[in-house]
Amino acid sequence: MTAFPAASPQARIWRDRADALINEHRLDGRAFIEGQRVAALSGASFDSGSPIDGRVLTAVARCDAADVDAAVQSARRAFEDGRWARQAPAERKRVLQRFAELMVQHKDELALLETLDMGKPIQYSLSVDVPLAARCINWFGEAIDKVYDEIAPTAHTALALIQREPVGVVGAIVPWNYPMLMAAWKLGPALACGNSVVLKPSEKSPLSALKLAELAIKAGLPEGVFNVVPGYGHEAGQALALHMDVDALGFTGSTRVGRQMLAYSAQSNLKRVFNELGGKSAFIVFDDADSIERAADTVAGSLFFNQGESCNAPSRLLVHEAVADEMVARIVAQTTRYQPADPLDPSTVMGALVDEGQLRTVLGYIDAGRQEGARCVAGGAQALAEAGGQYVQPTVFDGVRHEMKIAQEEIFGPVLSVIRFKDEAEAIRIANGTPYGLQASVWSQHIDRAHRVARALKAGTVHVNQYDEDDITVPFGGYKQSGNGRDKSLHALDKYTELKTIWIRINPQ
């Protein structure tokens, strides 16, 4: 791969592993249907390139409506004959826990696929993406034999049983920024409940999803229960969303495409659609925050993590005017820690954007910020162009007005908009003044203010004096145009089950 300055011994090890995978043609981009790798029925494929240096990784099956239909039929057969759905919850638990164990055993390969495919630093693929994805699969497996049905409190002349049943065939469409983790958030609860799944990964990062399917079969998941159809959104994704034999659709991606998913449901069989969409999360720092330094470190670390390619990134910093200058100065100083570098070097903390299109999008927003009068006080340009990949500097805009494009639209890159406010009411108004409502953060020493503001914010998660602390036990999702679904926690089971009431009349003697 293209050499980066001052390559460490650890970076050379990972580069050698990457070279071996690519040069020895060990990356398999074929679809996974009925328990085996298959080419697209049309024979079509597309090249999957790495944003690290632009090198082609492998050819990926370009699945279309015919392939999606084959995958859905496979999933339907598997569901109807009960090879998975009728297994005891304890048996499904055993298979899913074995699946999670295999993910951990193959962590180096999965992490390398994730980094090569979408450019995130290898240290985070290893320490975040793989273990959290495996924990998700394991947690839902462990939980499923502990979920009880209900008996309604009816009159003594009736017995009303309320049962959860798997919904059937689940379509899952996941994005490119956390390919493995987002897949796990759908797979864990859907498979635990006994459904069959057809997964459409992003065409920008399909490789880890295909590997997961192989590991699932190895763990004992019956053939046909989990199928993967790589391809473009307007072909494979649209076909999956429109398919008349898909019972539910879990989608994570942009708000624009989320609207299309709802339209496809209306045009087809009214399948239930659960959207987890974009965000423009507000990070609110009051003048009574206990540590401006810690707040600055936290917003920088949370925003620049994953190159800013996170729907919940705190891309709007709302800071009280009394502490704004200090806050901005500390964040600008922090940007030196987050300069882009070789994603295959374990010391790198910010890698490449996913592709050239995303790079152009981010640079376009940076230009828009300047044109609208915001002050770029750090970054603001492409980086490492000589490496052949897609890198941009961590960027901070001060003097941002609430109505500016960079304050209203999701950028999906390492760009922070700083908005100053005078009082609590103004902070709440600005924070709620976007179409999104995914996450937010409130920094204040006063418990009354923290509670008051947290309750006033229209967001699925409100962090207090921290940001992005997380666990599989709590739901993830948003208000407004950030979507209607909830991933993670036992609440995710609601998306992939039907509630059936069985009413039994008990005649008196």
C-alpha positions as semicolon CSV with decimal commas, in nm:
position;residue;x (nm);y (nm);z (nm)
1;M;0,000;0,000;0,000
2;T;0,108;0,362;-0,040
3;A;0,369;0,446;0,220
4;F;0,284;0,695;0,495
5;P;0,554;0,890;0,675
6;A;0,737;0,721;0,964
7;A;0,569;0,383;0,942
8;S;0,577;0,200;1,274
9;P;0,653;-0,172;1,305
10;Q;0,290;-0,234;1,403
11;A;0,168;-0,046;1,095
12;R;0,394;-0,256;0,872
13;I;0,242;-0,573;1,023
14;W;-0,110;-0,461;0,937
15;R;-0,005;-0,347;0,591
16;D;0,152;-0,685;0,524
17;R;-0,173;-0,854;0,628
18;A;-0,369;-0,623;0,401
19;D;-0,133;-0,687;0,110
20;A;-0,171;-1,061;0,158
21;L;-0,552;-1,040;0,157
22;I;-0,562;-0,824;-0,154
23;N;-0,274;-0,959;-0,362
24;E;-0,358;-1,323;-0,298
25;H;-0,724;-1,262;-0,395
26;R;-0,854;-1,385;-0,062
27;L;-1,133;-1,127;-0,043
28;D;-1,458;-1,283;-0,158
29;G;-1,720;-1,032;-0,270
30;R;-1,985;-1,277;-0,380
31;A;-2,332;-1,274;-0,227
32;F;-2,439;-1,519;0,045
33;I;-2,767;-1,700;-0,028
34;E;-2,896;-2,034;0,099
35;G;-2,582;-2,091;0,303
36;Q;-2,324;-2,043;0,029
37;R;-2,134;-1,783;-0,169
38;V;-2,285;-1,711;-0,510
39;A;-2,224;-1,468;-0,793
40;A;-2,501;-1,230;-0,894
41;L;-2,746;-1,405;-1,125
42;S;-2,667;-1,149;-1,394
43;G;-2,294;-1,207;-1,352
44;A;-2,249;-0,835;-1,283
45;S;-2,004;-0,704;-1,026
46;F;-1,843;-0,379;-0,918
47;D;-1,503;-0,293;-0,778
48;S;-1,477;-0,226;-0,405
49;G;-1,202;0,028;-0,344
50;S;-1,030;0,127;-0,022
51;P;-1,045;0,492;0,086
52;I;-0,703;0,446;0,247
53;D;-0,521;0,472;-0,086
54;G;-0,777;0,411;-0,359
55;R;-0,665;0,056;-0,427
56;V;-0,924;-0,194;-0,554
57;L;-0,989;-0,458;-0,288
58;T;-1,202;-0,707;-0,480
59;A;-1,497;-0,744;-0,715
60;V;-1,833;-0,748;-0,536
61;A;-2,151;-0,910;-0,664
62;R;-2,386;-0,646;-0,803
63;C;-2,710;-0,798;-0,682
64;D;-3,039;-0,680;-0,827
65;A;-3,408;-0,768;-0,795
66;A;-3,354;-1,128;-0,911
67;D;-3,090;-1,193;-0,646
68;V;-3,298;-1,025;-0,377
69;D;-3,594;-1,243;-0,474
70;A;-3,377;-1,556;-0,447
71;A;-3,257;-1,446;-0,103
72;V;-3,609;-1,364;0,018
73;Q;-3,740;-1,697;-0,108
74;S;-3,456;-1,873;0,076
75;A;-3,540;-1,681;0,392
76;R;-3,911;-1,755;0,356
77;R;-3,855;-2,129;0,313
78;A;-3,634;-2,131;0,619
79;F;-3,892;-1,945;0,823
80;E;-4,194;-2,147;0,718
81;D;-4,038;-2,488;0,776
82;G;-3,932;-2,375;1,123
83;R;-3,570;-2,483;1,101
84;W;-3,485;-2,176;1,313
85;A;-3,810;-2,013;1,420
86;R;-3,936;-2,326;1,597
87;Q;-3,616;-2,401;1,779
88;A;-3,639;-2,348;2,152
89;P;-3,514;-2,007;2,264
90;A;-3,238;-2,179;2,461
91;E;-3,115;-2,347;2,143
92;R;-3,120;-2,020;1,949
93;K;-2,923;-1,872;2,238
94;R;-2,658;-2,140;2,206
95;V;-2,609;-2,074;1,834
96;L;-2,596;-1,696;1,871
97;Q;-2,347;-1,717;2,154
98;R;-2,129;-1,943;1,939
99;F;-2,165;-1,689;1,658
100;A;-2,039;-1,415;1,891
101;E;-1,747;-1,633;2,002
102;L;-1,643;-1,686;1,641
103;M;-1,655;-1,312;1,579
104;V;-1,411;-1,260;1,864
105;Q;-1,189;-1,542;1,739
106;H;-1,179;-1,378;1,395
107;K;-1,142;-1,026;1,531
108;D;-0,824;-0,944;1,342
109;E;-0,972;-1,040;1,006
110;L;-1,303;-0,863;1,073
111;A;-1,125;-0,550;1,193
112;L;-0,899;-0,546;0,888
113;L;-1,196;-0,582;0,654
114;E;-1,369;-0,292;0,830
115;T;-1,065;-0,066;0,808
116;L;-0,982;-0,149;0,447
117;D;-1,344;-0,107;0,340
118;M;-1,432;0,227;0,499
119;G;-1,110;0,380;0,628
120;K;-1,154;0,387;1,005
121;P;-0,843;0,342;1,222
122;I;-0,753;-0,020;1,288
123;Q;-0,727;0,045;1,661
124;Y;-1,099;0,131;1,674
125;S;-1,205;-0,153;1,446
126;L;-1,030;-0,383;1,694
127;S;-1,133;-0,219;2,020
128;V;-1,481;-0,088;1,935
129;D;-1,648;-0,233;1,627
130;V;-1,569;-0,602;1,661
131;P;-1,620;-0,640;2,038
132;L;-1,938;-0,432;2,045
133;A;-2,084;-0,621;1,750
134;A;-2,003;-0,953;1,914
135;R;-2,148;-0,834;2,246
136;C;-2,470;-0,735;2,069
137;I;-2,514;-1,081;1,916
138;N;-2,426;-1,248;2,244
139;W;-2,651;-1,022;2,454
140;F;-2,964;-1,083;2,248
141;G;-2,888;-1,454;2,243
142;E;-2,853;-1,454;2,619
143;A;-3,172;-1,249;2,663
144;I;-3,414;-1,440;2,443
145;D;-3,489;-1,729;2,679
146;K;-3,568;-1,483;2,956
147;V;-3,844;-1,292;2,778
148;Y;-4,184;-1,405;2,902
149;D;-4,526;-1,377;2,741
150;E;-4,822;-1,232;2,931
151;I;-5,161;-1,323;3,071
152;A;-5,402;-1,031;3,067
153;P;-5,600;-0,943;3,383
154;T;-5,938;-1,035;3,235
155;A;-6,251;-1,151;3,414
156;H;-6,247;-1,501;3,560
157;T;-6,455;-1,628;3,268
158;A;-6,170;-1,576;3,018
159;L;-5,804;-1,656;2,973
160;A;-5,627;-1,404;2,745
161;L;-5,275;-1,504;2,643
162;I;-5,051;-1,238;2,488
163;Q;-4,767;-1,398;2,294
164;R;-4,469;-1,271;2,098
165;E;-4,414;-1,439;1,764
166;P;-4,140;-1,372;1,507
167;V;-4,261;-1,140;1,234
168;G;-4,118;-1,360;0,955
169;V;-3,872;-1,238;0,691
170;V;-3,682;-0,928;0,796
171;G;-3,502;-0,704;0,550
172;A;-3,209;-0,511;0,694
173;I;-3,035;-0,225;0,512
174;V;-2,732;-0,086;0,691
175;P;-2,491;0,204;0,625
176;W;-2,120;0,224;0,555
177;N;-1,998;0,408;0,865
178;Y;-2,028;0,116;1,112
179;P;-2,094;-0,175;0,874
180;M;-2,047;-0,459;1,121
181;L;-2,197;-0,294;1,428
182;M;-2,509;-0,169;1,249
183;A;-2,558;-0,516;1,102
184;A;-2,530;-0,667;1,450
185;W;-2,788;-0,423;1,587
186;K;-3,038;-0,567;1,336
187;L;-2,921;-0,929;1,336
188;G;-2,909;-0,974;1,715
189;P;-3,276;-0,912;1,798
190;A;-3,415;-1,033;1,464
191;L;-3,240;-1,370;1,478
192;A;-3,294;-1,413;1,851
193;C;-3,670;-1,382;1,797
194;G;-3,663;-1,656;1,533
195;N;-3,686;-1,450;1,215
196;S;-3,503;-1,505;0,889
197;V;-3,296;-1,209;0,766
198;V;-3,190;-1,069;0,429
199;L;-2,914;-0,812;0,484
200;K;-2,821;-0,548;0,225
201;P;-2,491;-0,385;0,329
202;S;-2,377;-0,058;0,177
203;E;-2,200;-0,093;-0,154
204;K;-1,923;0,115;0,002
205;S;-1,846;-0,136;0,277
206;P;-1,990;-0,484;0,213
207;L;-1,703;-0,713;0,310
208;S;-1,751;-0,759;0,686
209;A;-2,121;-0,843;0,642
210;L;-2,033;-1,121;0,398
211;K;-1,780;-1,261;0,644
212;L;-2,039;-1,250;0,924
213;A;-2,269;-1,472;0,719
214;E;-1,996;-1,735;0,687
215;L;-1,934;-1,727;1,062
216;A;-2,305;-1,755;1,138
217;I;-2,331;-2,077;0,937
218;K;-2,019;-2,210;1,106
219;A;-2,183;-2,136;1,443
220;G;-2,481;-2,355;1,354
221;L;-2,732;-2,110;1,206
222;P;-2,938;-2,311;0,954
223;E;-2,891;-2,238;0,585
224;G;-3,130;-1,979;0,448
225;V;-3,188;-1,804;0,779
226;F;-2,929;-1,532;0,710
227;N;-2,864;-1,410;0,355
228;V;-2,650;-1,117;0,235
229;V;-2,712;-0,936;-0,095
230;P;-2,448;-0,672;-0,170
231;G;-2,526;-0,415;-0,435
232;Y;-2,634;-0,060;-0,497
233;G;-2,915;0,102;-0,304
234;H;-3,124;0,188;-0,611
235;E;-3,106;-0,176;-0,724
236;A;-3,071;-0,428;-0,441
237;G;-3,187;-0,194;-0,164
238;Q;-3,495;-0,079;-0,351
239;A;-3,584;-0,435;-0,449
240;L;-3,562;-0,550;-0,088
241;A;-3,775;-0,263;0,039
242;L;-4,039;-0,323;-0,229
243;H;-4,048;-0,701;-0,198
244;M;-4,396;-0,830;-0,124
245;D;-4,268;-1,117;0,089
246;V;-4,058;-0,909;0,332
247;D;-4,254;-0,859;0,654
248;A;-4,044;-0,591;0,824
249;L;-3,758;-0,363;0,728
250;G;-3,490;-0,226;0,956
251;F;-3,307;0,066;0,795
252;T;-3,018;0,280;0,916
253;G;-2,904;0,561;0,691
254;S;-2,987;0,910;0,575
255;T;-3,319;1,083;0,634
256;R;-3,358;1,126;0,258
257;V;-3,341;0,751;0,196
258;G;-3,550;0,683;0,507
259;R;-3,836;0,869;0,341
260;Q;-3,797;0,644;0,039
261;M;-3,820;0,336;0,262
262;L;-4,159;0,453;0,390
263;A;-4,274;0,517;0,034
264;Y;-4,162;0,169;-0,073
265;S;-4,364;0,021;0,211
266;A;-4,673;0,206;0,094
267;Q;-4,612;0,094;-0,263
268;S;-4,576;-0,272;-0,167
269;N;-4,727;-0,471;0,121
270;L;-4,728;-0,205;0,395
271;K;-4,437;-0,381;0,561
272;R;-4,344;-0,223;0,890
273;V;-4,041;0,006;0,850
274;F;-3,813;0,106;1,135
275;N;-3,585;0,394;1,044
276;E;-3,276;0,503;1,234
277;L;-3,175;0,818;1,050
278;G;-2,956;1,126;1,067
279;G;-2,870;1,368;1,340
280;K;-2,740;1,714;1,417
281;S;-2,677;1,665;1,786
282;A;-2,637;1,963;2,018
283;F;-2,360;1,969;2,279
284;I;-2,467;2,239;2,526
285;V;-2,212;2,387;2,765
286;F;-2,335;2,631;3,029
287;D;-2,114;2,875;3,214
288;D;-2,150;2,670;3,533
289;A;-2,001;2,353;3,380
290;D;-1,763;2,194;3,628
291;S;-1,476;2,156;3,378
292;I;-1,447;2,344;3,051
293;E;-1,134;2,143;2,979
294;R;-1,315;1,810;3,011
295;A;-1,608;1,938;2,804
296;A;-1,370;2,050;2,529
297;D;-1,187;1,716;2,532
298;T;-1,518;1,530;2,516
299;V;-1,673;1,720;2,227
300;A;-1,351;1,694;2,025
301;G;-1,313;1,323;2,091
302;S;-1,679;1,247;2,019
303;L;-1,700;1,455;1,702
304;F;-1,370;1,352;1,543
305;F;-1,417;0,983;1,629
306;N;-1,480;0,777;1,315
307;Q;-1,384;1,085;1,110
308;G;-1,711;1,248;1,212
309;E;-1,899;0,983;1,016
310;S;-2,147;0,913;1,296
311;C;-2,515;1,001;1,297
312;N;-2,492;1,091;1,665
313;A;-2,177;1,305;1,634
314;P;-2,208;1,624;1,843
315;S;-2,160;1,849;1,541
316;R;-2,318;2,156;1,703
317;L;-2,144;2,303;2,006
318;L;-2,377;2,543;2,184
319;V;-2,167;2,730;2,440
320;H;-2,251;3,011;2,679
321;E;-2,086;3,333;2,566
322;A;-1,907;3,372;2,903
323;V;-1,697;3,057;2,846
324;A;-1,702;3,039;2,467
325;D;-1,356;3,180;2,401
326;E;-1,190;2,935;2,640
327;M;-1,392;2,644;2,502
328;V;-1,302;2,722;2,141
329;A;-0,935;2,769;2,221
330;R;-0,918;2,432;2,396
331;I;-1,093;2,254;2,108
332;V;-0,864;2,411;1,850
333;A;-0,566;2,292;2,054
334;Q;-0,719;1,943;2,058
335;T;-0,731;1,923;1,677
336;T;-0,357;1,852;1,669
337;R;-0,435;1,511;1,825
338;Y;-0,682;1,421;1,551
339;Q;-0,486;1,484;1,235
340;P;-0,555;1,214;0,972
341;A;-0,293;0,943;0,936
342;D;-0,251;0,586;0,814
343;P;-0,560;0,389;0,925
344;L;-0,349;0,072;0,942
345;D;-0,119;0,225;1,203
346;P;-0,250;0,132;1,551
347;S;-0,153;0,478;1,680
348;T;-0,381;0,659;1,433
349;V;-0,695;0,816;1,580
350;M;-0,852;0,961;1,264
351;G;-0,853;0,784;0,932
352;A;-1,003;0,833;0,586
353;L;-1,351;0,933;0,478
354;V;-1,532;0,649;0,308
355;D;-1,488;0,762;-0,055
356;E;-1,423;1,055;-0,284
357;G;-1,791;1,146;-0,295
358;Q;-1,804;1,188;0,082
359;L;-1,481;1,389;0,074
360;R;-1,634;1,627;-0,181
361;T;-1,949;1,654;0,029
362;V;-1,755;1,750;0,342
363;L;-1,535;1,998;0,156
364;G;-1,850;2,147;0,005
365;Y;-1,994;2,212;0,351
366;I;-1,666;2,370;0,459
367;D;-1,686;2,605;0,160
368;A;-2,049;2,683;0,248
369;G;-1,951;2,772;0,604
370;R;-1,694;3,021;0,483
371;Q;-1,932;3,171;0,226
372;E;-2,202;3,226;0,489
373;G;-1,960;3,412;0,715
374;A;-1,855;3,157;0,977
375;R;-1,490;3,175;1,086
376;C;-1,282;2,865;1,018
377;V;-1,046;2,859;1,318
378;A;-0,897;2,514;1,259
379;G;-0,855;2,283;0,962
380;G;-1,077;2,340;0,666
381;A;-0,889;2,154;0,394
382;Q;-0,814;1,817;0,242
383;A;-0,523;1,627;0,394
384;L;-0,277;1,362;0,277
385;A;-0,373;1,398;-0,089
386;E;-0,042;1,236;-0,182
387;A;-0,151;0,910;-0,016
388;G;-0,421;0,857;-0,277
389;G;-0,699;0,829;-0,019
390;Q;-0,979;1,047;0,113
391;Y;-0,869;1,255;0,412
392;V;-0,982;1,587;0,555
393;Q;-0,849;1,794;0,843
394;P;-1,045;1,822;1,169
395;T;-1,230;2,148;1,120
396;V;-1,379;2,400;1,364
397;F;-1,606;2,692;1,270
398;D;-1,669;2,970;1,522
399;G;-1,925;3,247;1,486
400;V;-2,182;3,011;1,339
401;R;-2,540;3,133;1,323
402;H;-2,825;2,893;1,387
403;E;-2,972;2,930;1,039
404;M;-2,649;2,854;0,852
405;K;-2,629;2,545;0,634
406;I;-2,349;2,394;0,845
407;A;-2,567;2,433;1,156
408;Q;-2,879;2,278;1,002
409;E;-2,765;1,995;0,774
410;E;-2,590;1,670;0,858
411;I;-2,233;1,691;0,727
412;F;-2,109;1,344;0,824
413;G;-1,751;1,456;0,856
414;P;-1,512;1,608;1,113
415;V;-1,665;1,958;1,108
416;L;-1,775;2,135;1,428
417;S;-2,008;2,436;1,431
418;V;-1,975;2,660;1,738
419;I;-2,287;2,862;1,826
420;R;-2,281;3,102;2,121
421;F;-2,587;3,162;2,338
422;K;-2,685;3,406;2,615
423;D;-2,924;3,209;2,837
424;E;-3,095;2,876;2,894
425;A;-3,405;2,954;2,691
426;E;-3,198;3,047;2,387
427;A;-2,989;2,731;2,420
428;I;-3,299;2,512;2,424
429;R;-3,453;2,695;2,129
430;I;-3,139;2,655;1,918
431;A;-3,085;2,293;2,022
432;N;-3,439;2,198;1,918
433;G;-3,428;2,410;1,603
434;T;-3,330;2,144;1,348
435;P;-3,532;1,865;1,182
436;Y;-3,331;1,609;1,380
437;G;-3,357;1,475;1,734
438;L;-3,110;1,192;1,783
439;Q;-2,887;1,287;2,078
440;A;-2,783;1,585;2,286
441;S;-2,560;1,670;2,581
442;V;-2,599;1,912;2,871
443;W;-2,304;2,035;3,079
444;S;-2,395;2,202;3,409
445;Q;-2,313;2,157;3,777
446;H;-2,671;2,236;3,879
447;I;-2,897;1,931;3,891
448;D;-3,212;2,142;3,846
449;R;-3,081;2,292;3,525
450;A;-2,957;1,956;3,397
451;H;-3,299;1,796;3,453
452;R;-3,490;2,094;3,320
453;V;-3,292;2,121;2,999
454;A;-3,275;1,744;2,943
455;R;-3,655;1,724;2,962
456;A;-3,695;2,017;2,724
457;L;-3,470;1,871;2,455
458;K;-3,638;1,674;2,176
459;A;-3,384;1,394;2,146
460;G;-3,381;1,018;2,190
461;T;-3,083;1,032;2,427
462;V;-2,966;1,324;2,640
463;H;-2,625;1,292;2,802
464;V;-2,545;1,493;3,113
465;N;-2,185;1,600;3,181
466;Q;-2,058;1,337;2,935
467;Y;-2,122;1,228;2,579
468;D;-2,169;0,897;2,405
469;E;-2,137;0,674;2,708
470;D;-2,328;0,371;2,596
471;D;-2,437;0,014;2,659
472;I;-2,633;-0,255;2,477
473;T;-2,893;-0,239;2,757
474;V;-3,020;0,107;2,657
475;P;-3,218;0,190;2,340
476;F;-3,075;0,395;2,054
477;G;-3,290;0,608;1,828
478;G;-3,430;0,954;1,786
479;Y;-3,717;1,198;1,763
480;K;-3,850;1,383;1,460
481;Q;-3,663;1,315;1,135
482;S;-3,399;1,111;1,316
483;G;-3,635;0,815;1,277
484;N;-3,892;0,601;1,450
485;G;-3,707;0,283;1,543
486;R;-3,507;0,186;1,850
487;D;-3,203;-0,036;1,821
488;K;-3,043;-0,214;2,119
489;S;-3,199;-0,312;2,452
490;L;-3,506;-0,530;2,495
491;H;-3,708;-0,259;2,320
492;A;-3,554;-0,374;1,990
493;L;-3,752;-0,698;2,020
494;D;-4,070;-0,500;1,954
495;K;-3,956;-0,437;1,597
496;Y;-3,913;-0,800;1,506
497;T;-4,212;-0,965;1,676
498;E;-4,587;-0,971;1,637
499;L;-4,810;-0,959;1,943
500;K;-5,083;-1,223;1,925
501;T;-5,373;-1,246;2,167
502;I;-5,531;-1,586;2,221
503;W;-5,865;-1,544;2,397
504;I;-6,007;-1,852;2,567
505;R;-6,354;-1,852;2,714
506;I;-6,388;-2,041;3,041
507;N;-6,744;-2,156;3,093
508;P;-6,867;-2,177;3,451
509;Q;-6,967;-2,518;3,585
